[in-house]
Amino acid sequence: MKNPYNRRKFIRTTAASAAGLSVMSAGAAFGARPVQTGKRIGIIGLDTSHSIAFTKEFNADNPDPALKGYKVVAAYPHGSSEIESSYSRIPKYTKQIQEFGVKIVDSIGALLKMVDVVLLETNDGRLHLEQSIPVMKAGKTMFIDKPMTASLADAIAIFALAKKYKIPVFSSSSLRYTENAQIAANGKIGKIVGATTYGPSEIEETHPDLFWYGIHAVELMYTVMGTGCRTVTRVNTESTDVAVGVWDDGKVGTFRGMRAGKYEFGGTAFGEEGNMSLAGYSGYKPLLIKVAEFFETGEPPVREEETIELFAFMEAADESKRRGGMPAAIEDVMKKANAEAEKIIKKS
C-alpha cells in the first residue's frame, strides 16, 4: 500500500458515503434529534441469555447507580426461527423475564409505544437490520448486541440509516470492557505494537464463521489495537482458527478461535513499555454501564469506524479461507460490502 493515509481515509468514509453522508463526530452525526430522557428500556429478542442477564442488572432491587435508573419494562420475545439453540430458549426466557415485572408484547410496534430506548438482543444477526429499522424510525436510541449483523454490508447499512434517521446506535461485545484491555488501551504499557487474543469460536452455519462467536475475541483485539488493519491471513483446522492481521503501521494482531477445550477468553497486548495479559473477563456490568451512559448522552462509546473495521477483519478472514490461506485486503472487502450496502439503503 503506497499511501496508507488514503486507505485509512477510505475506511473512515465508506459507511457514510454509502448513504451520501459526510463523516462527522458521533454527536454531530446523530445529535440533531434530541436524546431520549425517559428511563424505560424495551428488549427485542428473548432467544439469548443476555436478555435475562441484562434485565437482572437493570431491574435489581438495588441496582448499581451507574446504571442511571434505567429499567426493562417490555420485551418482544421473537428472534430466530431457524437456529434451534436460540428459538428453543424463548419460552423459558419469556417466563423468566416476566418475574422482573417485564410486560411481554406481540410486536415491535407495540414495544416501541411503551419504551424510550431499546436493547436489540435477537441472537440471529441476520435479523438485526430488519428489526432495527422500525426502532430508528420511531426515534429510539438503540444498543445492538453481538453479532451486530451477519454481514459487513448490513453493518454499514445500519450505521448509514442511523445517520439518516438521526438515531444513535452502537454495538459491542462485553469483552471490550475486560479490565486489562481497557488499561492497555489507555496507555499503561505505552504504544501498542501488537496483540494476540483467543476465545471460543463455535460455528453456526447461518453466519460467517467468526461472526457468530469468534467476534468476542476479535473485539478484544480491536480494543487494544484500534483501526488500521490492511490485510488478513487465515489458517484453520478442525479444532482451531488463526487469523493474522497486519496494520498500516506494522502492528500485527492475531486472533485464535478454538472449537473445543476450556471455555475462556484472553490474550496478550504488546506495548513499547511492556506486555499485559488480557485474561480476566469482567462480566456484563462494565458494558451495561457504558450502555446506560450512551442512553443518557447519545454518544456511542465505540466508534463506528472501529466496529465496521472489525467486521471487515472477520469478512477478510473468510475471504482468506476461500483463497486457501492467501492474504485478503481489508480495502477489497470494504469496497464489495459498500456496494451491497448502497443497495440495501436504497430499499430501506
KOLVEXFI-896991 format. One record per residue (C-alpha): residue number from 1; residue in one letter; x, y, z. Coordinates in steps of 0.05 Angstrom, whole numbers, plus 5000, padded with zeros to 4 digits. Example, Ala and Ser with C-alpha at 12.3 -4.5 7.8 and 13.67 -1.06 7.14 Angstrom:
BEGIN
[1 'A' [5246 4910 5156]]
[2 'S' [5273 4979 5143]]
***
This chain:
BEGIN
[1 'M' [5000 5000 5000]]
[2 'K' [5036 5063 4976]]
[3 'N' [4992 5112 5012]]
[4 'P' [4967 5086 5080]]
[5 'Y' [4935 5153 5096]]
[6 'N' [4888 5148 5036]]
[7 'R' [4868 5078 5056]]
[8 'R' [4852 5099 5127]]
[9 'K' [4811 5157 5099]]
[10 'F' [4774 5106 5056]]
[11 'I' [4757 5064 5117]]
[12 'R' [4732 5125 5155]]
[13 'T' [4687 5148 5100]]
[14 'T' [4659 5084 5070]]
[15 'A' [4597 5076 5114]]
[16 'A' [4578 5148 5107]]
[17 'S' [4590 5151 5032]]
[18 'A' [4542 5092 5023]]
[19 'A' [4485 5140 5041]]
[20 'G' [4517 5202 5012]]
[21 'L' [4534 5227 5082]]
[22 'S' [4597 5263 5104]]
[23 'V' [4638 5236 5162]]
[24 'M' [4627 5274 5227]]
[25 'S' [4632 5264 5302]]
[26 'A' [4582 5219 5336]]
[27 'G' [4546 5278 5366]]
[28 'A' [4542 5315 5300]]
[29 'A' [4521 5253 5262]]
[30 'F' [4464 5234 5310]]
[31 'G' [4453 5296 5351]]
[32 'A' [4400 5333 5311]]
[33 'R' [4346 5292 5344]]
[34 'P' [4340 5304 5420]]
[35 'V' [4367 5247 5463]]
[36 'Q' [4312 5208 5498]]
[37 'T' [4302 5229 5570]]
[38 'G' [4258 5171 5594]]
[39 'K' [4286 5111 5630]]
[40 'R' [4243 5055 5601]]
[41 'I' [4281 5000 5564]]
[42 'G' [4250 4954 5514]]
[43 'I' [4283 4888 5493]]
[44 'I' [4276 4857 5425]]
[45 'G' [4292 4783 5426]]
[46 'L' [4287 4733 5483]]
[47 'D' [4327 4679 5448]]
[48 'T' [4392 4695 5485]]
[49 'S' [4415 4691 5557]]
[50 'H' [4438 4764 5551]]
[51 'S' [4366 4787 5555]]
[52 'I' [4357 4756 5624]]
[53 'A' [4427 4775 5649]]
[54 'F' [4419 4847 5628]]
[55 'T' [4349 4852 5658]]
[56 'K' [4375 4824 5725]]
[57 'E' [4423 4883 5728]]
[58 'F' [4376 4938 5707]]
[59 'N' [4316 4912 5747]]
[60 'A' [4353 4892 5810]]
[61 'D' [4323 4912 5877]]
[62 'N' [4384 4955 5889]]
[63 'P' [4414 4968 5820]]
[64 'D' [4483 4999 5812]]
[65 'P' [4474 5075 5810]]
[66 'A' [4520 5075 5748]]
[67 'L' [4461 5044 5710]]
[68 'K' [4427 5112 5715]]
[69 'G' [4359 5086 5738]]
[70 'Y' [4341 5051 5672]]
[71 'K' [4291 4993 5677]]
[72 'V' [4269 4940 5628]]
[73 'V' [4194 4948 5623]]
[74 'A' [4174 4909 5560]]
[75 'A' [4200 4855 5514]]
[76 'Y' [4184 4827 5446]]
[77 'P' [4206 4754 5451]]
[78 'H' [4215 4732 5379]]
[79 'G' [4283 4726 5347]]
[80 'S' [4310 4670 5305]]
[81 'S' [4261 4619 5276]]
[82 'E' [4317 4577 5245]]
[83 'I' [4371 4569 5298]]
[84 'E' [4347 4515 5345]]
[85 'S' [4394 4534 5402]]
[86 'S' [4362 4603 5400]]
[87 'Y' [4288 4594 5388]]
[88 'S' [4283 4536 5437]]
[89 'R' [4302 4584 5494]]
[90 'I' [4246 4633 5482]]
[91 'P' [4191 4601 5525]]
[92 'K' [4239 4594 5585]]
[93 'Y' [4267 4665 5579]]
[94 'T' [4198 4694 5568]]
[95 'K' [4176 4664 5634]]
[96 'Q' [4239 4686 5670]]
[97 'I' [4237 4758 5647]]
[98 'Q' [4165 4766 5670]]
[99 'E' [4189 4753 5741]]
[100 'F' [4225 4821 5736]]
[101 'G' [4159 4856 5721]]
[102 'V' [4171 4859 5646]]
[103 'K' [4110 4860 5601]]
[104 'I' [4111 4815 5540]]
[105 'V' [4085 4845 5475]]
[106 'D' [4067 4814 5409]]
[107 'S' [4102 4862 5361]]
[108 'I' [4160 4910 5356]]
[109 'G' [4109 4965 5341]]
[110 'A' [4074 4952 5407]]
[111 'L' [4141 4952 5444]]
[112 'L' [4162 5019 5415]]
[113 'K' [4099 5053 5443]]
[114 'M' [4118 5033 5513]]
[115 'V' [4193 5048 5517]]
[116 'D' [4244 5103 5510]]
[117 'V' [4306 5063 5490]]
[118 'V' [4319 4994 5461]]
[119 'L' [4365 4935 5471]]
[120 'L' [4365 4895 5406]]
[121 'E' [4383 4826 5433]]
[122 'T' [4359 4777 5380]]
[123 'N' [4413 4724 5375]]
[124 'D' [4408 4718 5300]]
[125 'G' [4448 4774 5269]]
[126 'R' [4414 4765 5202]]
[127 'L' [4351 4796 5232]]
[128 'H' [4382 4858 5262]]
[129 'L' [4377 4903 5201]]
[130 'E' [4303 4888 5192]]
[131 'Q' [4288 4895 5266]]
[132 'S' [4329 4959 5275]]
[133 'I' [4294 5000 5221]]
[134 'P' [4227 5010 5258]]
[135 'V' [4267 5027 5321]]
[136 'M' [4305 5081 5285]]
[137 'K' [4243 5107 5250]]
[138 'A' [4209 5112 5318]]
[139 'G' [4267 5155 5344]]
[140 'K' [4292 5106 5397]]
[141 'T' [4365 5104 5417]]
[142 'M' [4389 5033 5409]]
[143 'F' [4444 4985 5431]]
[144 'I' [4453 4925 5385]]
[145 'D' [4482 4863 5417]]
[146 'K' [4531 4815 5385]]
[147 'P' [4535 4800 5329]]
[148 'M' [4512 4868 5305]]
[149 'T' [4497 4836 5238]]
[150 'A' [4513 4773 5199]]
[151 'S' [4548 4812 5144]]
[152 'L' [4594 4872 5136]]
[153 'A' [4544 4903 5086]]
[154 'D' [4488 4901 5137]]
[155 'A' [4532 4934 5189]]
[156 'I' [4550 4991 5141]]
[157 'A' [4476 4998 5124]]
[158 'I' [4453 5003 5196]]
[159 'F' [4503 5058 5211]]
[160 'A' [4483 5096 5149]]
[161 'L' [4409 5090 5165]]
[162 'A' [4423 5112 5236]]
[163 'K' [4450 5177 5208]]
[164 'K' [4391 5183 5161]]
[165 'Y' [4342 5178 5219]]
[166 'K' [4388 5216 5267]]
[167 'I' [4388 5159 5318]]
[168 'P' [4449 5140 5360]]
[169 'V' [4467 5066 5356]]
[170 'F' [4526 5025 5377]]
[171 'S' [4546 4953 5385]]
[172 'S' [4599 4918 5427]]
[173 'S' [4619 4853 5458]]
[174 'S' [4626 4856 5534]]
[175 'L' [4698 4831 5522]]
[176 'R' [4716 4902 5502]]
[177 'Y' [4709 4922 5575]]
[178 'T' [4755 4870 5604]]
[179 'E' [4793 4910 5656]]
[180 'N' [4864 4898 5630]]
[181 'A' [4843 4911 5558]]
[182 'Q' [4819 4980 5578]]
[183 'I' [4882 4992 5619]]
[184 'A' [4926 4973 5560]]
[185 'A' [4885 5013 5511]]
[186 'N' [4892 5074 5555]]
[187 'G' [4968 5073 5552]]
[188 'K' [4992 5033 5613]]
[189 'I' [5043 4996 5572]]
[190 'G' [5058 5051 5523]]
[191 'K' [5042 5050 5449]]
[192 'I' [5013 4983 5429]]
[193 'V' [5056 4946 5378]]
[194 'G' [5016 4882 5373]]
[195 'A' [4967 4835 5406]]
[196 'T' [4942 4764 5406]]
[197 'T' [4873 4744 5431]]
[198 'Y' [4837 4678 5438]]
[199 'G' [4769 4651 5454]]
[200 'P' [4715 4601 5434]]
[201 'S' [4695 4605 5361]]
[202 'E' [4636 4559 5352]]
[203 'I' [4610 4554 5281]]
[204 'E' [4536 4569 5265]]
[205 'E' [4521 4551 5193]]
[206 'T' [4474 4611 5184]]
[207 'H' [4530 4661 5199]]
[208 'P' [4600 4672 5170]]
[209 'D' [4650 4633 5212]]
[210 'L' [4676 4686 5260]]
[211 'F' [4612 4728 5264]]
[212 'W' [4574 4681 5310]]
[213 'Y' [4623 4673 5368]]
[214 'G' [4693 4690 5345]]
[215 'I' [4671 4763 5345]]
[216 'H' [4684 4767 5421]]
[217 'A' [4759 4755 5416]]
[218 'V' [4763 4797 5353]]
[219 'E' [4732 4855 5391]]
[220 'L' [4781 4844 5448]]
[221 'M' [4837 4850 5397]]
[222 'Y' [4810 4914 5367]]
[223 'T' [4801 4944 5437]]
[224 'V' [4877 4948 5444]]
[225 'M' [4898 4951 5371]]
[226 'G' [4850 5002 5343]]
[227 'T' [4837 5012 5269]]
[228 'G' [4885 5009 5211]]
[229 'C' [4887 4935 5191]]
[230 'R' [4910 4926 5120]]
[231 'T' [4908 4851 5106]]
[232 'V' [4883 4787 5140]]
[233 'T' [4911 4717 5130]]
[234 'R' [4875 4657 5158]]
[235 'V' [4894 4586 5174]]
[236 'N' [4842 4538 5201]]
[237 'T' [4838 4466 5222]]
[238 'E' [4782 4425 5252]]
[239 'S' [4799 4449 5322]]
[240 'T' [4828 4519 5313]]
[241 'D' [4823 4582 5271]]
[242 'V' [4880 4631 5267]]
[243 'A' [4872 4698 5232]]
[244 'V' [4931 4746 5228]]
[245 'G' [4922 4819 5212]]
[246 'V' [4976 4867 5190]]
[247 'W' [4964 4940 5207]]
[248 'D' [4986 5001 5167]]
[249 'D' [5039 5019 5219]]
[250 'G' [5068 4949 5221]]
[251 'K' [5030 4923 5281]]
[252 'V' [5008 4851 5279]]
[253 'G' [4944 4825 5311]]
[254 'T' [4930 4751 5318]]
[255 'F' [4862 4720 5333]]
[256 'R' [4858 4648 5354]]
[257 'G' [4789 4617 5356]]
[258 'M' [4780 4549 5388]]
[259 'R' [4728 4497 5371]]
[260 'A' [4740 4455 5433]]
[261 'G' [4773 4458 5501]]
[262 'K' [4763 4503 5561]]
[263 'Y' [4713 4558 5552]]
[264 'E' [4755 4620 5564]]
[265 'F' [4777 4686 5534]]
[266 'G' [4843 4722 5539]]
[267 'G' [4906 4744 5503]]
[268 'T' [4966 4789 5509]]
[269 'A' [4977 4862 5489]]
[270 'F' [5048 4880 5470]]
[271 'G' [5070 4951 5484]]
[272 'E' [5133 4993 5478]]
[273 'E' [5138 4995 5554]]
[274 'G' [5117 4923 5570]]
[275 'N' [5066 4869 5558]]
[276 'M' [4999 4857 5591]]
[277 'S' [4954 4797 5598]]
[278 'L' [4883 4807 5572]]
[279 'A' [4854 4749 5612]]
[280 'G' [4805 4760 5668]]
[281 'Y' [4736 4772 5637]]
[282 'S' [4699 4827 5675]]
[283 'G' [4628 4804 5663]]
[284 'Y' [4569 4844 5635]]
[285 'K' [4566 4901 5684]]
[286 'P' [4621 4945 5653]]
[287 'L' [4586 4941 5585]]
[288 'L' [4518 4957 5615]]
[289 'I' [4546 5018 5649]]
[290 'K' [4570 5042 5581]]
[291 'V' [4502 5026 5552]]
[292 'A' [4467 5068 5606]]
[293 'E' [4515 5126 5594]]
[294 'F' [4501 5120 5520]]
[295 'F' [4426 5123 5533]]
[296 'E' [4437 5186 5574]]
[297 'T' [4483 5223 5526]]
[298 'G' [4470 5195 5457]]
[299 'E' [4546 5189 5448]]
[300 'P' [4568 5119 5426]]
[301 'P' [4627 5095 5467]]
[302 'V' [4654 5055 5408]]
[303 'R' [4669 5090 5343]]
[304 'E' [4630 5068 5282]]
[305 'E' [4696 5064 5244]]
[306 'E' [4723 5013 5292]]
[307 'T' [4661 4969 5292]]
[308 'I' [4658 4969 5217]]
[309 'E' [4732 4951 5211]]
[310 'L' [4728 4893 5259]]
[311 'F' [4671 4866 5216]]
[312 'A' [4716 4876 5155]]
[313 'F' [4771 4837 5192]]
[314 'M' [4723 4778 5200]]
[315 'E' [4699 4784 5129]]
[316 'A' [4771 4786 5104]]
[317 'A' [4787 4724 5146]]
[318 'D' [4731 4687 5109]]
[319 'E' [4757 4712 5042]]
[320 'S' [4827 4688 5060]]
[321 'K' [4797 4620 5077]]
[322 'R' [4763 4618 5009]]
[323 'R' [4830 4633 4977]]
[324 'G' [4864 4575 5013]]
[325 'G' [4901 4619 5063]]
[326 'M' [4924 4675 5017]]
[327 'P' [4921 4745 5047]]
[328 'A' [4856 4785 5036]]
[329 'A' [4856 4861 5035]]
[330 'I' [4810 4899 5082]]
[331 'E' [4801 4952 5028]]
[332 'D' [4776 4900 4978]]
[333 'V' [4723 4871 5024]]
[334 'M' [4702 4941 5043]]
[335 'K' [4691 4961 4971]]
[336 'K' [4648 4900 4958]]
[337 'A' [4607 4909 5022]]
[338 'N' [4599 4983 5008]]
[339 'A' [4566 4968 4941]]
[340 'E' [4520 4917 4974]]
[341 'A' [4502 4966 5030]]
[342 'E' [4483 5020 4980]]
[343 'K' [4431 4973 4950]]
[344 'I' [4404 4957 5019]]
[345 'I' [4399 5031 5037]]
[346 'K' [4360 5048 4974]]
[347 'K' [4308 4995 4992]]
[348 'S' [4301 5016 5064]]
***
